[in-house]
Amino acid sequence: MSYAIIETGGKQIRVEPGRYYDIELLPVDEQSTHTIDKVLLIHDEDDISIGQPFIEGATVEGTVMQHRRGKKVIVYKMRPKKKTRKKRGHRQEITRFMIDSINYNGKTLVATAATSVAEVVEDSSDEEE
């Protein structure tokens, strides 16, 4: 199993080819490809490469599936004995990002038996009929 650890939106995420992840909002159109070059670590079978802080020449390519909003976070502030209460909600803007490949040293790591989300949805609808 091969994976990489990337940095995006101020967070570090462990990603694998063929899977999708919800990350901080990217300023990219839906259904377009995007390359992330802030790769901290790459693990490929027995080979591990660690950057200081990033690995030069390593990239992670993926497709922006959709832009959406995360679950609502309730912020409730209360001052005891003062009858003061504030209730607010917040929903974070996120991007659903499908990892297509991990590139390093001229080598491309792709998913071996990955099926796209559209194929899985089509197969499940055929079984119901």
N, C-alpha and C positions, 0 to 999 in steps of 0.2 A: 504494500500500500504506500503510495506516495502522497505527500502533502507539503504545504508551505505555510509559513506564518507571515502574514502581511500586516501592514499598518495602514489604516484608513479611518478618517474621522476621529483621530486621536485615540483609537482603540487598536489592539492587536487581535487578529482573528486567525484561527487555524482553518485553512481551506483545502479542499480536495477537488480534483477535476470531476466534472459531471454532477456536482451538487450546487444548490443555490443557497444564498445567505442574505439576510436582511442587514444592511449596513446603513451608515449615515447617508443622507441625501447627496447624490452625485449630480453635478450640473450637466447632465448628458441626456439626450432624448431617449425615449423608450425604443426598444428593439435595435439599438445601436451597440457597437462593440466599444469597449473601454479597456485600456491597458494600465495596470497598476505596477509601478516600478519600485515601490517601497517594500522590498522583500527582505525579511529578517532572517529566515531559515528555510532551507529546502531539505526534505528527507525523501530519498529515492532508494527503496529497497535497503541496501547496506551502506549507501553513501549519504553522509550528512554534511551540509554546508551551512556555516554560520557567518553572518555578516557583522561588520563592525562600523556603524550600526546596520548598514544595508549591504546586500550582496550586489556587486557591480555586474551589470549586464543581465541580471535576472528580472523577469517580468511575469506577471500573471495576467492573462487575457480572459475577458469574459463579456457576456452580453447582459445589458440592462433589460430585465424582463418587464418591470413596472415600477412606478413610483406610487407609494401609498403612505398611510399614516399608521403609526403604532398604536398600541392599546393606551387607553386614557389613564393617566396618572393623576390621582386626586391629591391635592395639597390642602390640608386642613390646619388652620392656625386658630388657636383658642387661648385666651388669657383667662386663667381661673379667677373667679370671684369678681370679674369686671363686666360680664355679659357681652364680651367682645368675641365674635367668631367670624372667620373668613373661610370660605370654601371655594377653591378654584380647581380647574382641571387643565391638563396639558396633554397634547398628543404630538409626539415627535414625528417629523417627516423622515421617512426611510425609503431606501431603494432596494428592491429585490434583484439580486445580482447572481447570474449563473456563471460559474467558473468553467471556461472552455479548455484552457491549457495552462501549463506552467512551463516557462522556457528558461533554460540555463545552459550555458556553454554549448550552444548550438543543438542542444537536446530538448525535445518537446515531450512533456508528460501529459498525456490525455487520458480520459476515462476509458477503461477497457470494455465494460459492458454497460455503459450508461445509456439510458433511454430518456428521451426528452419528455417533459411534462405533458406536452400535447399528445404524444403517443400513448402515454399511460391513461389519460383521460378518455381518449377514443376507445381504447381497449375495454375499459370499464363500462362505457355506455353500450358497447356491442353485447356484452354479457347480460345486461339487464333486459334486452329485447327478446 
